[in-house]
Amino acid sequence: MDEDKFEAWKACLGVLGIPFLDVVRVLAAVLLLGNVTFIEGQGLEVDIQGGSHELKSVAALLGVSSAALYRGLTTRTHNVRGQLVKSMCDANMSNMTRDALAKALYCRTVATIVRRANSLKRLGSTSGTLSSDSNESVHHQGEVASQHASTVGTAGSKASKSMSVLNNAVKHATDGFIGILDMFGFEDPKPSHLEHLCINLCAETMQHFYNTHIFKSSIESCRDEGITCEVEVDYVDNVPCIDLISSLRTGLLSMLDVEGSVRGTPESYIQKVKVQHKGNGRLFEPKANHIRSFGIHHFANRVIYDASDFLDTNRDIISDDLVCVFHKQSCNFGFATHLFGSELKALFSQDPVPRGVSFRISPTSHTDLQDFHTRLDNLLRTLVHAKPHFIRCLRSNCSEKPGHFDRATVIKQIRALQVLETVNLMAGGYPHRMRFKTFTLRYRLLVPFKKLRRVEDKTVDDCKLILEYFLRSLEDVSRSSTVAIQWALGKRHIFLSEGARQQLEMLRIEMRHRAATLLQAVWRGWHFRRRWPTLKRNLELRARSRTVRPRPQPIAGTPPPDVMDRCDQKTIQQTCSLFGLDLERPPPVPPSRSYTITGNHKMGYPQTRVMKRKFPEEGGGDSVLLKGESVVVVGASSRRGHLLVDHQGHSFHVPFQYMELKPSAQPGVNI
């Protein structure tokens, strides 16, 4: 199974134009970096635990010298009031830089593969390859840089700078686009760290998008267009929780960036958060009252976060001292240079190099630092302009045991994801709405073509006519769905229940299938009628040229079998069952006889025979039976058509054609 997946992965990389060995070299370097551990040395420089052979292997895989890689991991350039100062890192800082390099290599390799796969669906995409033979990047950046905006619309001045650029980017991203978004699940480990806060922010944002798309938009659209919906859906709005985490100025992530820039501490960060969000119902203090922890009331559960490593995790950056190592002048591995292509281009655009600049471990567009929050915003922009379909996933238990169903865990997830509210809306409300023109274009095939008006100002009349024919079809078709079938006409939209949409789609599919069958039948009939004269002429010529052979006569003296004498298959089966025979397999070959027949006499073993020719014919030496020599046959051989001969202490399996009975042999029993 794993071997098949590995071969499929290799084939896919070949289709994308990415050399397989280049990817393997990077992954091997990432694994070996985990074995490199820095410890405090005797002097200013740090030492490597267990020797430097692991670091040399990593450097060889990445195409750089071990000395340059060591300097990149253990030195740091600082810009102090315009003056560049180099300093040696301690063991802790060097190990953090090592981890950042491993993350950057892995993250950028995956991002390169994903970008290349996405670029193949666009017109004019590059058809080249990423090869280690060249230090130049052949991957063209097809994305358009989008402006930063808040997740929930609380953006500052940057949110509305260039809407045309944003619209072009969204149109480019969603034109002919089908995507599958596999989202994070809600995380509540003990303890919870910054990565869990980001995962839960993503879950909160997707839940807010789901609420807006399913509940809020449906209810507000019915209200705006004067449609009375009997179903009332009470859903939880989680905008306050999203604002608490991701607001541009006072959000937890923004305050974390500010605290990292002033070299703060976890205690100072927690204190500022509590002061800023005092009175916020979504933020609470844990019962343990730990100075480095805080709690957030999410839509799914209350989670307590430990902020001890928040600042260090948020500083997950890579310095320009290490990025410079992969420049094409010092690195002969083109794929590694490509992974840091944008950073190297920005870094070497001006002197001096290095100059104390830091980059994110994730790949960036030009020199903009795109954090988790920004990428989440870009994802939401794509989703807003798409037509999403949701699949809600539930886990059966918290311990991940197979075949175990925990009722309390499942009920808690159903309530948090508001599955019952969704089912209630789908069963009795109007979850689907379509413009009149869109509805007419999609379902006009349900009505005879001549009865449609097909003009812009008569679109509503066409919709009513389609619904009238749809209502007639419901009387003829047995309704298997228990969902309510209802609709309502608004000012600009027609509102459909889930049952009405399903029935409309079924009728549309059936009508298209019948039309396709009719078209194919008419075309095939016309096609074969057109070909019939030629086909008829060919058949006649073939019949004339065919030689009529006389029917073979039966063998003289053997009359043809009578039809009435033939046994049917049932009689044959009964006979075989009676005698224990099997039609599929022939009866076994009978065992060899313990005697031979000569004339009317049965002769037993042993018997004397004379060799008619030499055996074996190509053999030599003492173990050869010569022509005219008398031999003693002791019995039948296990080989078919052979006899077993004993001669001078040796046994031979001799074909019976090689021997004949000796004239002086004793007569056997008369049979």
C-alpha positions as CSV (number, residue, x, y, z in Angstrom):
1,M,0.0,0.0,0.0
2,D,2.7,2.5,1.0
3,E,4.8,1.4,-2.0
4,D,1.8,2.2,-4.3
5,K,1.4,5.6,-2.7
6,F,5.1,6.3,-3.1
7,E,5.1,5.5,-6.8
8,A,2.0,7.6,-7.3
9,W,3.7,10.5,-5.6
10,K,6.7,10.2,-7.8
11,A,4.5,10.1,-10.9
12,C,2.6,13.2,-9.8
13,L,5.8,15.2,-9.2
14,G,6.9,14.2,-12.7
15,V,3.6,15.6,-14.1
16,L,4.1,18.8,-12.2
17,G,7.7,19.2,-13.6
18,I,9.3,19.0,-10.1
19,P,12.4,16.6,-9.9
20,F,11.7,13.8,-7.5
21,L,15.3,13.6,-6.2
22,D,15.3,17.4,-5.4
23,V,12.3,17.0,-3.1
24,V,13.9,13.9,-1.5
25,R,17.1,15.8,-0.9
26,V,15.2,18.6,1.0
27,L,13.2,16.1,3.0
28,A,16.3,14.1,4.0
29,A,18.0,17.4,5.0
30,V,15.0,18.2,7.2
31,L,15.2,14.9,8.9
32,L,18.9,15.1,9.5
33,L,18.6,18.6,10.9
34,G,16.8,17.1,13.9
35,N,20.0,15.3,14.8
36,V,22.0,18.5,15.0
37,T,22.1,19.8,18.5
38,F,24.1,22.8,19.6
39,I,25.7,23.0,23.1
40,E,27.6,25.7,24.9
41,G,31.3,25.6,23.9
42,Q,34.5,26.7,25.7
43,G,34.9,30.0,23.9
44,L,32.4,32.3,22.2
45,E,31.3,29.8,19.6
46,V,28.9,27.0,20.3
47,D,29.7,23.3,19.7
48,I,27.8,20.5,18.1
49,Q,26.9,17.6,20.2
50,G,28.2,14.3,18.9
51,G,30.4,15.9,16.2
52,S,29.7,17.8,13.0
53,H,29.2,14.9,10.6
54,E,25.4,15.4,10.7
55,L,25.8,19.1,9.8
56,K,28.2,18.2,6.9
57,S,25.6,15.7,5.6
58,V,22.8,18.4,5.7
59,A,25.1,20.9,4.0
60,A,25.9,18.4,1.2
61,L,22.2,17.7,0.7
62,L,21.4,21.4,0.5
63,G,24.4,22.2,-1.8
64,V,26.2,24.6,0.5
65,S,29.4,24.4,2.5
66,S,29.3,23.2,6.1
67,A,31.2,26.2,7.3
68,A,28.6,28.6,5.6
69,L,25.7,26.7,7.1
70,Y,27.3,26.7,10.5
71,R,27.8,30.5,10.4
72,G,24.2,31.0,9.2
73,L,22.9,29.0,12.1
74,T,25.1,30.5,14.9
75,T,25.5,34.1,13.9
76,R,23.1,37.0,13.8
77,T,23.4,40.5,12.2
78,H,21.7,43.4,14.0
79,N,21.1,46.9,12.8
80,V,21.8,49.2,15.7
81,R,21.1,52.9,14.8
82,G,22.3,52.3,11.3
83,Q,25.4,50.4,12.2
84,L,25.6,46.7,11.4
85,V,26.7,44.5,14.4
86,K,27.4,40.8,14.2
87,S,27.0,38.6,17.3
88,M,27.3,35.0,18.2
89,C,24.2,33.1,19.2
90,D,24.0,31.0,22.2
91,A,23.1,27.3,22.1
92,N,19.4,28.0,22.7
93,M,19.1,30.6,19.9
94,S,21.1,28.4,17.5
95,N,18.7,25.5,18.2
96,M,15.7,27.7,17.5
97,T,17.3,28.9,14.2
98,R,17.9,25.2,13.3
99,D,14.2,24.5,13.9
100,A,13.2,27.5,11.9
101,L,15.3,26.3,9.0
102,A,13.7,22.8,9.1
103,K,10.2,24.3,9.2
104,A,11.0,26.7,6.3
105,L,12.4,24.0,4.1
106,Y,9.4,21.7,4.6
107,C,6.8,24.5,4.4
108,R,8.3,26.0,1.3
109,T,8.6,22.6,-0.5
110,V,4.9,21.8,0.1
111,A,3.9,25.4,-1.0
112,T,6.0,25.0,-4.2
113,I,4.2,21.8,-5.0
114,V,0.8,23.3,-4.3
115,R,1.5,26.4,-6.4
116,R,2.7,24.4,-9.3
117,A,-0.4,22.2,-9.2
118,N,-2.7,25.3,-9.1
119,S,-0.8,27.0,-11.9
120,L,-1.5,24.1,-14.3
121,K,-5.2,24.9,-14.5
122,R,-4.6,28.5,-15.7
123,L,-4.1,29.5,-19.3
124,G,-0.6,30.4,-20.1
125,S,0.9,28.6,-17.2
126,T,4.5,27.6,-17.4
127,S,5.4,24.2,-18.7
128,G,9.0,24.2,-17.5
129,T,10.5,22.3,-14.6
130,L,12.2,23.1,-11.4
131,S,15.7,21.6,-11.8
132,S,18.8,21.6,-9.7
133,D,20.8,22.2,-12.8
134,S,19.9,25.9,-12.8
135,N,19.7,28.4,-10.1
136,E,16.9,30.4,-11.8
137,S,13.3,30.0,-10.8
138,V,11.0,29.0,-13.6
139,H,7.9,29.1,-11.5
140,H,5.9,32.3,-12.4
141,Q,3.9,33.8,-9.6
142,G,0.4,33.8,-10.8
143,E,-1.3,35.2,-7.8
144,V,-2.2,38.8,-7.4
145,A,-1.3,40.4,-4.2
146,S,-4.4,41.3,-2.2
147,Q,-4.8,44.0,0.3
148,H,-5.0,43.3,4.0
149,A,-8.5,43.3,5.5
150,S,-10.1,42.2,8.7
151,T,-11.8,38.8,8.9
152,V,-15.1,40.2,10.0
153,G,-15.1,43.6,8.4
154,T,-13.5,45.7,11.2
155,A,-10.6,46.7,9.0
156,G,-8.7,49.9,9.2
157,S,-7.6,52.2,6.4
158,K,-6.0,49.4,4.4
159,A,-9.2,47.5,3.9
160,S,-10.6,49.7,1.1
161,K,-7.5,50.8,-0.7
162,S,-7.8,48.9,-3.9
163,M,-11.1,47.1,-4.5
164,S,-10.4,46.7,-8.2
165,V,-7.2,44.7,-7.4
166,L,-9.2,42.6,-4.9
167,N,-12.0,42.0,-7.4
168,N,-9.6,41.0,-10.1
169,A,-7.8,38.7,-7.7
170,V,-11.0,37.0,-6.6
171,K,-12.2,36.7,-10.2
172,H,-8.9,35.1,-11.2
173,A,-9.0,32.7,-8.2
174,T,-12.6,31.5,-8.7
175,D,-12.9,31.5,-12.5
176,G,-13.3,27.8,-13.5
177,F,-12.3,26.8,-10.0
178,I,-13.4,23.8,-7.9
179,G,-11.8,23.6,-4.5
180,I,-12.0,21.2,-1.5
181,L,-11.3,22.9,1.8
182,D,-10.3,20.4,4.6
183,M,-10.6,22.5,7.7
184,F,-9.0,22.1,11.1
185,G,-11.1,20.6,13.8
186,F,-11.7,22.4,17.1
187,E,-8.8,21.9,19.4
188,D,-8.9,21.7,23.2
189,P,-5.7,20.0,24.4
190,K,-4.2,20.5,27.8
191,P,-2.3,22.8,27.7
192,S,-3.3,24.9,24.6
193,H,-0.7,27.0,22.8
194,L,-0.6,29.6,20.1
195,E,-1.0,27.0,17.3
196,H,-4.2,25.8,18.9
197,L,-5.4,29.4,19.2
198,C,-4.9,29.8,15.4
199,I,-6.7,26.6,14.7
200,N,-9.6,27.6,16.8
201,L,-9.7,31.0,15.2
202,C,-10.0,29.3,11.8
203,A,-12.8,27.1,13.2
204,E,-14.6,30.1,14.6
205,T,-14.2,32.0,11.2
206,M,-15.6,29.0,9.3
207,Q,-18.4,28.6,11.7
208,H,-19.2,32.3,11.3
209,F,-19.1,31.9,7.5
210,Y,-21.4,28.9,7.8
211,N,-23.9,30.9,10.0
212,T,-23.8,33.8,7.6
213,H,-24.3,31.7,4.5
214,I,-26.9,29.3,5.8
215,F,-28.9,31.2,8.5
216,K,-28.3,34.9,8.3
217,S,-28.5,35.4,4.6
218,S,-31.6,33.2,4.3
219,I,-33.5,35.0,7.1
220,E,-32.4,38.5,6.0
221,S,-33.2,37.8,2.3
222,C,-36.7,36.6,3.2
223,R,-37.3,39.7,5.4
224,D,-36.0,42.1,2.7
225,E,-38.2,40.7,0.0
226,G,-41.3,40.4,2.1
227,I,-41.4,36.6,2.3
228,T,-42.9,35.2,5.5
229,C,-41.0,32.2,6.7
230,E,-42.7,30.1,9.4
231,V,-39.4,28.6,10.5
232,E,-37.5,30.6,13.1
233,V,-33.9,29.7,13.5
234,D,-32.1,30.8,16.6
235,Y,-28.4,30.6,15.9
236,V,-25.4,31.7,17.9
237,D,-23.4,34.7,16.4
238,N,-19.7,34.2,17.2
239,V,-18.5,37.6,15.8
240,P,-17.5,38.9,19.3
241,C,-15.1,35.9,19.7
242,I,-13.6,36.5,16.3
243,D,-13.1,40.2,17.1
244,L,-11.5,39.3,20.4
245,I,-8.8,37.2,18.6
246,S,-8.4,38.9,15.2
247,S,-9.3,42.6,15.5
248,L,-6.6,44.6,13.8
249,R,-5.7,46.9,16.7
250,T,-7.0,45.3,19.9
251,G,-7.1,41.6,18.9
252,L,-5.0,39.0,20.7
253,L,-2.9,38.3,17.7
254,S,-2.2,42.0,17.0
255,M,-1.3,42.7,20.6
256,L,1.0,39.7,20.4
257,D,2.8,41.2,17.4
258,V,3.2,44.5,19.3
259,E,4.4,42.8,22.4
260,G,7.0,40.9,20.4
261,S,8.3,44.1,18.8
262,V,9.0,45.7,22.2
263,R,10.6,42.5,23.6
264,G,7.9,42.0,26.2
265,T,7.3,39.0,28.4
266,P,4.3,36.6,28.7
267,E,3.3,38.2,31.9
268,S,3.2,41.6,30.4
269,Y,1.2,40.3,27.4
270,I,-1.4,38.7,29.6
271,Q,-1.7,41.8,31.8
272,K,-2.3,44.0,28.7
273,V,-4.9,41.6,27.3
274,K,-6.8,41.7,30.6
275,V,-6.8,45.4,30.7
276,Q,-7.7,45.9,27.1
277,H,-10.6,43.4,27.1
278,K,-11.9,43.9,30.6
279,G,-15.6,43.2,30.7
280,N,-15.5,41.1,27.5
281,G,-17.8,38.1,28.0
282,R,-15.7,35.9,25.8
283,L,-12.6,36.3,27.9
284,F,-12.4,34.7,31.3
285,E,-9.7,34.0,33.9
286,P,-8.9,30.4,34.8
287,K,-9.7,29.1,38.3
288,A,-6.1,28.4,38.9
289,N,-5.4,32.1,38.3
290,H,-2.1,31.4,36.6
291,I,-0.3,34.6,35.5
292,R,0.6,33.2,32.1
293,S,-2.8,31.7,31.1
294,F,-6.2,33.0,30.0
295,G,-9.4,31.5,28.8
296,I,-11.7,32.1,25.8
297,H,-15.3,31.0,25.5
298,H,-15.5,29.5,21.9
299,F,-18.6,28.4,20.1
300,A,-17.7,24.8,20.8
301,N,-16.2,24.9,24.3
302,R,-14.3,26.9,26.9
303,V,-10.5,26.7,26.2
304,I,-7.7,27.7,28.6
305,Y,-4.5,28.9,26.8
306,D,-1.0,28.8,28.2
307,A,0.9,31.9,26.9
308,S,4.3,30.9,28.1
309,D,5.5,30.2,24.5
310,F,3.3,32.6,22.6
311,L,6.1,35.2,22.1
312,D,8.7,32.6,21.1
313,T,6.3,30.8,18.7
314,N,5.3,34.1,17.1
315,R,8.9,34.9,16.5
316,D,9.1,31.9,14.2
317,I,11.3,33.7,11.7
318,I,14.4,33.1,9.7
319,S,17.3,35.6,9.7
320,D,18.9,37.0,6.5
321,D,22.2,35.5,7.7
322,L,20.8,32.1,7.0
323,V,18.9,33.0,3.9
324,C,22.1,34.4,2.3
325,V,23.6,30.9,2.5
326,F,21.2,29.7,-0.3
327,H,22.2,32.4,-2.8
328,K,23.1,31.1,-6.2
329,Q,26.8,32.2,-5.7
330,S,27.2,30.0,-2.7
331,C,24.6,27.2,-3.3
332,N,24.8,24.7,-6.2
333,F,21.4,23.2,-5.4
334,G,19.0,25.1,-7.6
335,F,15.8,23.8,-5.9
336,A,16.9,25.1,-2.5
337,T,17.7,28.5,-4.0
338,H,14.2,28.5,-5.6
339,L,12.6,27.9,-2.2
340,F,14.0,31.2,-0.9
341,G,13.7,33.0,-4.3
342,S,11.5,35.9,-3.2
343,E,13.5,36.6,-0.1
344,L,16.9,36.4,-1.9
345,K,15.6,38.8,-4.6
346,A,14.5,41.4,-2.0
347,L,17.6,40.9,0.1
348,F,20.2,41.3,-2.7
349,S,18.4,44.2,-4.3
350,Q,20.5,46.6,-2.2
351,D,23.7,46.4,-0.2
352,P,25.0,45.4,2.3
353,V,24.0,41.8,2.7
354,P,23.2,40.6,5.4
355,R,21.8,43.7,7.1
356,G,19.7,42.3,10.0
357,V,16.4,41.6,8.1
358,S,14.1,38.8,9.2
359,F,11.7,36.7,7.0
360,R,8.8,34.4,7.8
361,I,9.4,30.7,7.5
362,S,6.4,30.4,5.2
363,P,6.9,31.6,1.6
364,T,5.9,35.2,1.0
365,S,5.0,37.4,-2.0
366,H,7.9,39.8,-2.5
367,T,8.7,41.3,0.9
368,D,5.2,41.4,2.5
369,L,4.9,39.3,5.7
370,Q,1.7,37.4,5.3
371,D,0.8,35.9,8.7
372,F,-1.9,33.4,9.5
373,H,-4.5,36.1,9.9
374,T,-3.9,37.5,6.4
375,R,-4.0,34.1,4.7
376,L,-7.3,33.4,6.5
377,D,-8.7,36.6,5.1
378,N,-7.6,35.7,1.6
379,L,-9.3,32.3,2.0
380,L,-12.5,34.0,3.1
381,R,-12.5,36.3,0.1
382,T,-12.4,33.2,-2.2
383,L,-15.2,31.5,-0.3
384,V,-17.5,34.6,-0.3
385,H,-17.4,34.7,-4.2
386,A,-17.9,30.9,-4.5
387,K,-20.8,28.6,-4.2
388,P,-19.9,26.5,-1.2
389,H,-21.3,23.1,-0.1
390,F,-20.8,22.0,3.5
391,I,-20.0,18.6,5.0
392,R,-20.2,18.6,8.8
393,C,-17.9,16.0,10.4
394,L,-18.5,14.5,13.9
395,R,-16.2,12.3,15.9
396,S,-17.8,9.5,17.8
397,N,-15.6,9.7,20.9
398,C,-12.8,11.8,22.4
399,S,-10.4,8.9,22.9
400,E,-10.3,8.0,19.1
401,K,-11.4,4.4,19.8
402,P,-12.8,2.5,16.8
403,G,-16.4,1.2,17.1
404,H,-17.2,3.3,20.2
405,F,-20.0,5.8,20.2
406,D,-20.1,8.4,23.0
407,R,-23.5,9.9,23.1
408,A,-22.5,12.9,25.2
409,T,-19.6,13.8,22.8
410,V,-21.8,13.6,19.7
411,I,-24.6,15.6,21.2
412,K,-22.2,18.3,22.3
413,Q,-20.8,18.6,18.7
414,I,-24.3,18.6,17.2
415,R,-25.3,21.5,19.4
416,A,-22.1,23.4,18.8
417,L,-22.3,23.0,15.0
418,Q,-26.0,23.8,15.1
419,V,-26.9,20.8,13.0
420,L,-30.5,20.6,14.3
421,E,-31.1,24.3,13.4
422,T,-29.7,23.5,9.9
423,V,-32.0,20.5,9.5
424,N,-35.0,22.6,10.7
425,L,-34.3,25.3,8.2
426,M,-33.8,22.8,5.3
427,A,-37.0,20.9,6.2
428,G,-39.4,23.9,6.6
429,G,-37.8,27.1,5.5
430,Y,-36.4,28.6,2.3
431,P,-32.7,27.9,2.3
432,H,-32.3,28.3,-1.4
433,R,-32.9,31.5,-3.5
434,M,-32.3,32.2,-7.1
435,R,-32.6,35.2,-9.4
436,F,-35.7,35.0,-11.7
437,K,-33.5,35.0,-14.8
438,T,-31.2,32.3,-13.4
439,F,-34.2,30.2,-12.4
440,T,-35.7,30.5,-15.9
441,L,-32.5,29.6,-17.6
442,R,-32.0,26.5,-15.5
443,Y,-35.5,25.0,-15.5
444,R,-37.1,26.3,-18.7
445,L,-36.7,22.9,-20.3
446,L,-39.6,21.7,-18.1
447,V,-42.0,23.8,-20.2
448,P,-42.8,23.5,-23.9
449,F,-40.6,25.9,-25.7
450,K,-43.3,27.7,-27.6
451,K,-45.2,28.7,-24.4
452,L,-42.2,30.7,-22.9
453,R,-42.1,34.4,-23.5
454,R,-38.2,34.6,-23.4
455,V,-38.0,38.3,-22.9
456,E,-36.4,40.3,-20.1
457,D,-39.6,42.0,-18.8
458,K,-41.6,38.7,-18.8
459,T,-39.1,36.7,-16.7
460,V,-41.5,36.5,-13.7
461,D,-44.2,35.2,-15.9
462,D,-41.9,32.5,-17.3
463,C,-41.1,31.5,-13.7
464,K,-44.7,31.2,-12.8
465,L,-45.3,29.1,-15.9
466,I,-42.4,26.8,-14.9
467,L,-43.8,26.4,-11.4
468,E,-47.2,25.6,-12.8
469,Y,-45.8,22.7,-14.9
470,F,-43.7,21.7,-12.0
471,L,-46.8,21.5,-9.8
472,R,-48.5,19.3,-12.4
473,S,-45.6,16.9,-12.5
474,L,-45.7,16.5,-8.8
475,E,-49.2,15.0,-9.1
476,D,-47.9,12.3,-11.5
477,V,-44.7,11.5,-9.8
478,S,-44.8,9.6,-6.5
479,R,-43.2,11.8,-3.8
480,S,-40.6,9.8,-1.9
481,S,-39.2,12.8,-0.1
482,T,-40.6,13.8,3.3
483,V,-39.2,17.3,3.1
484,A,-41.8,20.1,2.5
485,I,-42.1,21.2,-1.2
486,Q,-42.9,24.9,-1.2
487,W,-41.7,28.1,-2.9
488,A,-42.3,31.8,-2.7
489,L,-41.8,34.7,-5.2
490,G,-40.0,37.7,-3.8
491,K,-39.0,41.0,-5.3
492,R,-35.8,39.9,-7.1
493,H,-35.5,36.2,-6.1
494,I,-37.5,33.0,-6.1
495,F,-37.2,31.2,-2.7
496,L,-37.2,27.4,-2.7
497,S,-37.4,24.8,0.0
498,E,-35.0,21.9,0.0
499,G,-37.7,19.5,-1.2
500,A,-38.7,21.8,-4.1
501,R,-35.0,22.1,-5.2
502,Q,-34.5,18.3,-5.1
503,Q,-37.6,17.6,-7.1
504,L,-36.8,20.3,-9.7
505,E,-33.3,18.9,-10.1
506,M,-34.7,15.4,-10.5
507,L,-37.1,16.5,-13.2
508,R,-34.4,18.5,-14.9
509,I,-32.0,15.5,-15.0
510,E,-34.8,13.2,-16.3
511,M,-35.8,15.7,-19.0
512,R,-32.2,16.1,-20.2
513,H,-31.7,12.3,-20.2
514,R,-34.8,11.8,-22.4
515,A,-33.7,14.6,-24.7
516,A,-30.2,13.1,-25.0
517,T,-31.7,9.7,-25.8
518,L,-33.9,11.1,-28.5
519,L,-31.1,13.1,-30.1
520,Q,-28.9,10.1,-30.2
521,A,-31.6,7.9,-31.6
522,V,-32.4,10.4,-34.4
523,W,-28.8,11.0,-35.3
524,R,-28.0,7.3,-35.3
525,G,-31.0,6.6,-37.6
526,W,-30.0,9.3,-40.0
527,H,-26.4,8.2,-39.9
528,F,-27.1,4.5,-40.7
529,R,-29.7,5.4,-43.4
530,R,-27.1,7.6,-45.1
531,R,-24.6,4.7,-45.0
532,W,-27.1,2.0,-46.0
533,P,-26.6,2.1,-49.8
534,T,-22.8,1.6,-49.4
535,L,-23.3,-1.1,-46.7
536,K,-25.9,-2.9,-48.8
537,R,-23.6,-3.0,-51.8
538,N,-20.7,-4.3,-49.7
539,L,-22.9,-7.1,-48.3
540,E,-24.0,-8.1,-51.8
541,L,-20.4,-8.2,-53.1
542,R,-19.4,-10.3,-50.1
543,A,-22.2,-12.8,-50.7
544,R,-21.4,-13.2,-54.4
545,S,-17.7,-13.7,-53.8
546,R,-18.3,-16.3,-51.0
547,T,-17.7,-19.9,-52.2
548,V,-20.5,-22.3,-51.4
549,R,-18.9,-25.4,-50.0
550,P,-20.9,-28.7,-50.1
551,R,-22.1,-30.1,-46.9
552,P,-19.8,-33.0,-45.7
553,Q,-21.4,-36.4,-46.2
554,P,-21.5,-38.9,-43.2
555,I,-19.0,-41.7,-43.1
556,A,-20.0,-44.8,-44.9
557,G,-21.7,-47.3,-42.6
558,T,-22.3,-44.8,-39.9
559,P,-25.8,-43.4,-40.0
560,P,-26.4,-40.0,-38.6
561,P,-27.5,-39.9,-35.0
562,D,-31.2,-39.8,-34.4
563,V,-32.4,-36.6,-32.8
564,M,-34.6,-38.5,-30.4
565,D,-31.6,-40.6,-29.2
566,R,-29.6,-37.6,-28.0
567,C,-29.6,-37.1,-24.3
568,D,-30.5,-33.7,-22.9
569,Q,-28.3,-31.8,-20.5
570,K,-30.5,-32.7,-17.5
571,T,-30.1,-36.5,-18.2
572,I,-26.3,-36.1,-18.4
573,Q,-26.2,-34.3,-15.1
574,Q,-28.3,-37.0,-13.4
575,T,-26.1,-39.8,-14.8
576,C,-22.9,-38.0,-13.6
577,S,-24.4,-37.5,-10.2
578,L,-25.4,-41.2,-10.0
579,F,-21.9,-42.5,-10.8
580,G,-20.0,-39.7,-9.0
581,L,-18.5,-38.2,-12.2
582,D,-17.6,-34.5,-12.7
583,L,-18.1,-32.9,-16.1
584,E,-15.6,-30.2,-15.4
585,R,-12.7,-32.6,-14.7
586,P,-11.8,-35.8,-16.6
587,P,-11.5,-39.1,-14.6
588,P,-8.1,-39.8,-13.1
589,V,-5.5,-41.8,-15.1
590,P,-5.5,-45.4,-13.8
591,P,-2.4,-46.6,-12.0
592,S,0.3,-48.5,-13.9
593,R,-0.1,-52.2,-14.3
594,S,2.2,-54.7,-12.6
595,Y,2.6,-56.7,-15.8
596,T,2.9,-56.4,-19.6
597,I,1.0,-58.1,-22.4
598,T,2.8,-59.9,-25.2
599,G,0.6,-61.6,-27.7
600,N,-1.9,-63.6,-25.7
601,H,0.4,-63.9,-22.6
602,K,0.6,-61.8,-19.5
603,M,4.1,-61.4,-18.3
604,G,5.0,-60.2,-14.8
605,Y,8.2,-58.6,-13.4
606,P,11.1,-59.0,-13.4
607,Q,11.7,-59.8,-17.0
608,T,14.7,-59.8,-19.3
609,R,14.8,-57.5,-22.3
610,V,17.4,-56.6,-25.0
611,M,18.4,-53.0,-25.7
612,K,17.5,-52.0,-29.3
613,R,19.7,-48.9,-29.1
614,K,22.1,-47.1,-26.8
615,F,20.6,-45.3,-23.7
616,P,21.2,-42.6,-23.0
617,E,22.2,-41.7,-26.5
618,E,24.5,-38.7,-25.4
619,G,25.9,-40.4,-22.3
620,G,29.2,-42.2,-21.8
621,G,31.1,-44.2,-19.3
622,D,30.1,-47.3,-17.3
623,S,26.5,-46.2,-16.6
624,V,25.4,-46.5,-20.2
625,L,23.1,-49.3,-21.6
626,L,24.6,-50.4,-24.9
627,K,22.8,-51.7,-28.0
628,G,22.3,-55.6,-27.9
629,E,22.9,-55.7,-24.1
630,S,20.5,-57.8,-21.9
631,V,18.9,-55.9,-19.1
632,V,16.5,-56.7,-16.3
633,V,13.2,-54.8,-16.1
634,V,12.1,-54.7,-12.5
635,G,8.8,-52.9,-13.0
636,A,6.9,-49.9,-14.5
637,S,8.4,-46.5,-14.1
638,S,6.7,-43.5,-12.5
639,R,7.3,-41.7,-15.8
640,R,4.7,-42.2,-18.5
641,G,5.9,-44.7,-21.2
642,H,9.0,-45.8,-19.3
643,L,10.2,-49.0,-17.6
644,L,12.4,-49.2,-14.6
645,V,15.7,-51.1,-15.4
646,D,18.2,-52.4,-12.9
647,H,21.7,-52.7,-14.3
648,Q,25.0,-53.1,-12.5
649,G,23.6,-51.5,-9.3
650,H,22.1,-48.5,-11.1
651,S,18.4,-47.8,-11.9
652,F,17.4,-46.3,-15.2
653,H,14.0,-45.0,-16.5
654,V,14.2,-46.3,-20.0
655,P,11.4,-45.7,-22.7
656,F,9.8,-49.0,-23.6
657,Q,10.6,-48.3,-27.4
658,Y,14.4,-48.7,-26.5
659,M,13.9,-52.4,-25.6
660,E,12.4,-55.6,-26.8
661,L,11.6,-58.9,-25.1
662,K,14.4,-61.5,-25.2
663,P,13.5,-64.5,-27.4
664,S,14.5,-66.9,-24.7
665,A,12.2,-65.2,-22.2
666,Q,9.9,-67.5,-20.2
667,P,6.3,-67.5,-21.4
668,G,3.8,-66.0,-19.1
669,V,0.3,-66.9,-18.3
670,N,-2.1,-67.4,-21.2
671,I,-4.9,-64.8,-21.2
